Amino acid sequence: MAAKAGDDPDSLMALATVFCLRNLRKTMCYQGLRNRLLLRSDIFLPSEICDKLVNTYVELVHTDSYFEPEESFFQLFADPRSTRLTRVQLRENLVLDRDLEAIRKQDLIELSLTCCHSLTPRSLKTLTCFRETLVSLCLFGCSQIFCKKVGPPLACNEDSEEEEEEDRSASWRVLDLDFSFQGFNRLRLLNLAGLPEAVNAERLLKPLRSITSLDLSNVNLQGAAFLSQWRDRLASLVLYNVELSEELLCTILELVNLRHLDISREGRKSTKFQMSRKILTAVVQRLVHLVSLDISGLVMLDNCTVPHFEEAMGRPSTEPSKSSIIPFQELKRPLQFLGLYDTTLCNVTHIPAYKVTGSKNEDQVLNAIEAYTEFRPELAHRAINQLFDIARIQHCSQLLRALQLVIAALKCHKFDKSVQVTGSAALFYLTNTDYRSDQSVRLRRDVIQVVLNGMEQYQEVTVQRNCCLTLCNFSIPEELEFQYSRVNQLLLKILEPARQDESIQRIAVHLCNALVCQVDNHHKEAVGKMGFVKTMLNLIQKKLQDQTCDQVMEFSWSALWNITDETPDNCQMFLNCRGMSLFLDCLKEFPDKQELHRNMLGLLGNVAEVRALRPQLLTPQFITVFSNLLESKADGIEVSYNACGVLSHIMFDGPEAWAMDEPRRDAVMDRMWDAIQSWDVCSRRNINYRSFEPILRLLPQGIAPVSQHWATWALFNLVSVYPGKYCPLLIKEGGIHLLEKVLELESSHPETKDMAR
């Protein structure tokens, strides 16, 4: 069978890298003094491996909650004689000044620092160590790097961790204006997006003579003439959210070798500038080498489009001569990329570009998510919201690409609430039944990972609800088993608050119930130790106080029934947490709730199967309750059947265990016989057995013939009504031999023998 799209295996390099990072002490490192991680002396790693190790490490810390960061990780790359770094991508608060200092001897060619808010001017000094080799530098969103703390000097060592923490938390800061790009002669690509307003960009950039790519997004430019110093070299200029002026536009038009120009802005930001047909025509005429242009979010002063009735006939075309946008008719060839997001121009028929961002159709929306995710989450989240509408109302035709883009956005912006809300909502619709057949195992696992990341990071109602609903689209527990412990912990955390959102509570309890159904006992034991039993009983207690029997109440008892199945420790927890008291209270408060009674009796059947716990059930109050439930007609025979099962296990302990005068043991047994006689042996059942072992142990005995009769009736009913499912199970667990024993025993009741036969 052909592999589904998105199911390609990871490369051996990728697998080995992740393995080494998860097992550093067993592969390439050893523990030094003060638990410091040190590289083994016989390790020599080339740049291809070192770059991969560092960049994958950053990704794992950022996206994998189980991955433990190493305090001295970057020190492993301090010596260029044993490790070589050339291309490093670091992001967010993971990176501290000391980490950059640790690799200062490396000949870095490419360094990307994205939203590294913990970096201070100490790191500016470290940057100068790379000035002779650095070709590409990104300082996107690293505004703190240009600020320094003011106040009295600290008494601790300059390099100490305490100072670093103090620097990061200081509230009084001034700009550090001492840094200069003097000596960065090889630097070609520079991203200074988000540069603080008070930093003079012109002064800062003046020493750079060879820049070919410059990003000054969200920078307040005090003048624009300085850009003309690169008129013959600059190939890419990004001025997203920069206030456009006549001076700036005139300077841009001098940069005749530009291949990529971005003068877009977030459409919701106010601006004095309005794009006109004249300006757009000048851009096309003067910048003849353009292959990429982004004018997203700009307001059009006058109409740049061909009237609809004059548009070229036929299917949408990328030919410039047919362009519905008049200035683009002068293009020599179609653009590779054209950003028209949040403009009316994206709605026209003929657009002379191979890739267009906009909101007209699925392709434009996906292009927008792809183009803006990394550096413009405020646009990406709006585009994802539009994808959500497409998946919900229409049909997503590029499912693999859509899922991969949303997953990438959620990973990249783990701490951006707006992206998490829209992304988790989109995933719910992109993973539902309509699209499921087209999704690979690996892709669905990636979805689960980012959903759990969102649940960990945000306690906010909308994110939690979206994430829980998305998990409901998966086969449970099978598809969640690779993250079994983590998902249970997160769901139990959701259910902890005394008054949780009702809809989230209902979904979370449903998921908890599904997760403990049909799993191995060691899974159930592990979840029990997390506090599962107590959490469910707390929910039941709250519902009792509210005098409410709803799905949360019923699912909670059902979950307890599942988690106690053949798990004595969990049965013990149920009793220790006043479970029997809640059982009696629920029975009294909700006498007519059949589903509730069935779930509670099923749970008590599990408790009764544990011999050491049966004495706690052997009280006049409980025995009377169980005896009365024998006559219940609730949910067909299920409540009566389960009550008889509880009593059958108690009777199996013999008359000597019956330490009460009332009710009498023989009277209860008579009522059990009567109940079993009243059941239709062809009844279809609302029950699911994974094993017959608790039933089979009641067969070869003469202590309690009624228990033997109940067990034989149960097997006879199940193999008669569901032979395909239960005959193999009966044979597998040795049931045939035990039924033969029933026939041999003189104490066996004739009707029991008939069924056994």
Disulfide bonds with the S-S distance in Angstrom:
none
